[in-house]
Amino acid sequence: METNIIYTHKKLVENSKAGDRNSQYQLYELYVNAMFNVSIRMVGSKEDAEDVIQESFIEAFRKLNSFRYESTFGSWLKRIVINKSINHLKLKKIPITPLDHYEYQISEVTNQEAPVLDINKIKKGIKLLPDGYSQIITLYLIEGYDHIEISEILGITISTSKSQYHRAKKKLIAIVNTL
């Protein structure tokens, strides 16, 4: 059964490469909701996310011939959506503050049991974080990128990504504890 799904998507991609609008629409329908969720977590606004998704699909279909099945179509498209979301935020002048020149310390983890957290409080907490922090948290915790990938995506150093993540996590915990 799973091979049919892969074959179906491959056939849709190949037909889309050939300019078949119906196949392009089917690919759009398959991925639009997931990609919208990725973008809205990044940009924080429904209207901005809709713009990003529109631009992302236009770019994806324009560059479809460069898709070589080295990953799934969804992963390839997700990368475009994330890059478009970040570019959108940069255009809106939402800064990511480099923290290289600040000293920071990561405290040693103690053998305490982790508290059980309410996911709705965490979601609210992420929305209350400064934009740079919410970007790092979203890319690392939700989208699953590592610090090397985040540094490449955002154009920052790996140490900046790590330090900003640790500061964001600390701030998120403080916010969640007050909710």
C-alpha positions in Angstrom: 0.0 0.0 0.0 2.8 2.4 0.9 4.5 2.0 -2.5 1.2 3.2 -4.1 1.4 6.4 -2.1 5.0 7.0 -3.1 4.2 6.1 -6.7 1.1 8.3 -6.8 3.1 11.3 -5.5 6.0 10.5 -8.0 3.5 10.3 -10.8 1.9 13.6 -9.6 5.3 15.2 -9.4 6.3 14.0 -12.9 3.0 15.1 -14.4 3.3 18.5 -12.7 6.9 18.8 -14.1 5.3 18.3 -17.5 2.9 21.2 -16.8 -0.3 19.2 -16.0 -2.3 21.8 -13.9 -4.6 19.1 -12.6 -1.6 17.2 -11.1 -0.3 20.5 -9.7 -3.6 21.1 -8.0 -3.7 17.6 -6.6 -0.2 18.1 -5.1 -1.3 21.5 -3.7 -4.4 19.8 -2.1 -2.2 17.1 -0.6 0.3 19.5 1.1 -1.4 22.9 1.6 -2.7 22.3 5.1 0.6 20.8 6.5 2.6 23.6 4.9 0.2 26.2 6.2 0.7 24.8 9.7 4.5 25.1 9.3 4.3 28.7 8.1 1.8 29.9 10.7 4.0 28.6 13.5 6.9 30.6 12.0 5.2 33.9 11.0 2.5 33.9 13.6 -0.3 35.4 11.5 -2.9 33.7 9.3 -2.7 36.3 6.6 1.1 36.3 6.4 1.1 32.5 6.4 -1.3 32.4 3.5 1.0 34.8 1.6 4.0 32.6 2.3 2.2 29.5 1.2 1.1 31.1 -2.0 4.7 32.2 -2.8 6.0 28.8 -1.7 3.8 26.8 -4.1 4.5 29.2 -6.9 8.3 28.8 -6.4 8.0 25.0 -5.9 6.1 24.6 -9.2 8.5 27.0 -11.0 11.5 25.0 -9.7 9.9 21.5 -9.9 12.5 20.4 -12.5 15.2 20.8 -9.8 13.4 18.2 -7.6 15.5 15.0 -7.9 13.8 12.7 -5.4 16.7 12.9 -3.0 14.1 13.5 -0.3 10.3 13.3 -0.3 8.4 16.0 -2.1 6.9 17.1 1.2 10.4 17.6 2.8 11.5 19.5 -0.3 8.4 21.7 -0.2 8.7 22.2 3.6 12.2 23.6 3.1 10.9 26.1 0.6 8.1 27.1 3.1 10.5 27.6 6.0 12.9 29.6 3.9 10.0 31.8 2.5 8.7 32.2 6.1 12.1 33.3 7.3 12.5 35.7 4.4 9.0 37.1 5.1 10.0 37.8 8.7 13.3 39.4 7.6 11.4 41.7 5.2 9.2 42.7 8.1 12.4 43.6 9.9 11.9 41.1 12.8 15.4 40.7 14.0 17.2 37.6 15.2 19.6 38.9 17.9 23.0 37.3 17.6 24.2 36.4 21.1 27.8 35.5 20.4 29.2 38.5 22.3 27.2 37.7 25.4 28.5 35.3 28.0 26.1 32.5 28.8 26.2 29.4 30.9 24.3 26.2 30.5 23.6 24.8 34.0 24.2 21.2 34.6 21.0 19.0 34.5 20.1 17.5 37.8 18.4 14.2 38.4 15.0 15.7 38.9 11.9 14.3 37.3 10.6 16.6 34.5 7.3 18.3 35.3 4.3 17.4 33.2 3.4 20.4 31.1 0.1 21.3 29.5 0.6 21.5 25.7 -1.8 24.5 25.4 0.2 26.4 27.9 3.3 25.7 25.9 1.7 26.8 22.7 0.5 30.0 24.4 4.0 30.5 25.8 5.7 30.2 22.4 3.4 32.9 21.1 4.5 35.2 23.9 8.2 34.7 23.3 10.1 37.4 21.4 10.2 36.6 17.7 13.8 35.5 17.5 13.2 33.1 20.4 10.0 31.7 19.0 11.7 31.1 15.6 14.5 29.1 17.2 12.1 27.1 19.4 9.9 26.4 16.4 12.7 25.3 14.2 14.4 23.1 16.9 11.5 21.6 18.9 8.6 21.6 16.4 10.2 21.3 13.0 13.1 19.1 14.2 16.0 20.9 12.7 19.4 20.7 14.5 21.6 23.7 15.3 23.8 23.2 12.3 20.7 23.4 10.0 19.2 26.3 12.0 22.5 28.2 11.6 22.4 27.7 7.9 18.7 28.6 7.6 19.0 31.8 9.7 22.5 32.8 8.6 23.8 32.7 12.2 26.6 30.8 13.9 25.9 27.4 15.5 26.8 28.8 18.9 24.3 31.6 18.4 21.7 29.0 17.6 22.5 27.0 20.7 22.7 29.9 23.0 19.5 31.5 21.7 17.7 28.1 22.0 18.8 27.7 25.6 17.7 31.3 26.4 14.4 30.8 24.6 13.8 27.5 26.4 14.5 29.2 29.8 12.2 32.1 29.0 9.5 29.7 27.7 9.6 27.7 31.0 9.3 31.0 32.9 6.3 32.1 30.8 4.6 28.7 31.1 5.0 28.7 34.8 3.1 32.0 35.0 0.2 30.8 32.9 
